[in-house]
């Protein structure tokens, strides 16, 4: 199964999709990302709504984010497909006042710190779509790509494979 085909079957152009595999360098946060996605989706969404400068530029040019969490070497856990709406700049002071960011700091997230040379970051309005929502936290994909972020390119890359011919937990 190829993710491009799944997107096309739902009328979504793969060229408009940016794919993230979230892996945080802070082990405590990395460990709770699946739990946040399942139990505190607004906090997980806040985690992905602000990004580094390169990802910001990529998000500004995309229509969707396909969100995955690093699961094991070469594997990622599907969280969902989010539509990218408007964005707005957040200063450091505004960033620090977002309740979800305060919650993320409890797990070791540092976020938008003074060592970032930018005066503001973009906060993207990401809204979950119904795209295979039944696979959230269950679909494990083969991540055969270098890096944690990509835009689909032709030819399609074989990426999504159902774990053990089904979904996790079944």
N, C-alpha and C positions, 0 to 999 in steps of 0.2 A: 504494500500500500504506500502511495506517495502522497505527501501532504499537499502538493500542488493539485493533485486530482481531487482530493477532498474539498479543497477551496473552490476549485472550478465547479464541482458538483453543486455547490451552494451559491454559485453566481458571483464568487469573489475572485478578482484578478490577483494571482499570486505576486505579480509585480508591485502590488500596493501593500504587501504585507511585510513587516519587519518582524523577525523571529528572535526572541530573547531566550537564552538559557541563563536563568539567574543563579549565580553562585557568589556568595559573599565571602570576602576574605576573613571575616570574623566568624570563627567556628560556632559560637553560640547562636548567632543569627542564622547562619547557614542551616543549622540543625532544626530551627523552628520555622523556617520558611514554609514547608508543607502544612504545618499546623496553622500558621497564619492564613495561608490561602484557603484552608478549609473552614476554620473557626472564626477568623477575624479578617474577612475579605477586604474590608475598607482599609485596614492597616497594610495588608499585602499590596493592595492597589497603590497606596501612598508610596510604598517602597519603589514601585516601578514608574510612578508618575513624574519623578525627577530623575535625571540621568546626567552623566558626564557630557562634556561638550560635543564629542563625536556622535554619541547616541542621540543627543538633542537634535543635531542637524539631521540625522537619519529619520527621527520621529517626525520632524517638521515636514518631511517630504513623503511620508507614508500615510496610509489611511487606516491601517490596522496594526496591532501588535499581537503576535501569537506568543503566548507566555508559557514558558517551561521552567522547571527548576532542575538543576543538576541533581541527578539521582545516584549514579555510580559512574565509574569510568566508562565513557562512551555511551551513556544513557541519560535520558532526561524525562521528567514527569510532566505531562500536559496539565496546565492549569486553566487555560481558556484563550479565546480570541476576543480581543478588546478593540472597539472602534476608537480611533483617535479623533477627539473633538478639538475645540479651541485650546490654546495655551496662553498662559500669562506669566510674566516674570514674578519671581519671589526674591526679595532681599534676604540676607541671612537672618535678620530679625523676624521677618514674616515666616521664613522656613521654620525657625525654632518654635513658633507659636502654633504650628499645625499639630493638633492632638495626636494624630497617627505617628508623626515623627518623634514626638515625645515618647510614645509607646515603643517605637523601634529602638530608641536609645537604650531602653532597658535591656535589650538583647545585644547591645554592643555596636549598633549602627552609629557611625559618626556623622554621616550625611554631608551637608554643605558647610564645610569648615573654613576657617581663615586661611588655610594653605591653598584653597582654590582661588585662582587669580580673578575669577569672574565676580562682578558686583551683584549679579543675580543669576538664578537658574530658572529655567522654564518649568512650569507646572502644567502638565498635559491632562486634559479631561479625558480619561480613559473609561469607557463604559463597556461592561461585559456584554457579549453578544450570545445568542443561543447556539452558536456553532458548536455542535457536539458537546454540549454542557454535561451530558451523561458520562463523559470520559474524564471530567475534572478529577484530578488526584488518582486516576486509575490507569490511564493510558501511559505506558512507558515506551518511549521512542528511542531508536538507535540514532545517536548523535555522531555522525561520521564527519563532522566538520571541524575545522580549526576555529577557535574563538567561540565567543558566546553570543554573537550578534551577527545577523546576516539579512540581506534582502534576497528573496528568491531570484534566481537567474535561470536562463535557459542554457542547456537543457535542464529539465527538472531533476532535482537531486533526490535519490531514494532515501527518505529519512524516516518516515513514520512506519513503524512495524508494530503490530499488536504483540505484546509480550505473551509468550506461550499460547499463541493463537486465540487469545482472549484478552480480557483486561484484568489488571491486578485485583485480587480479592474475590474473583469469581471462580 
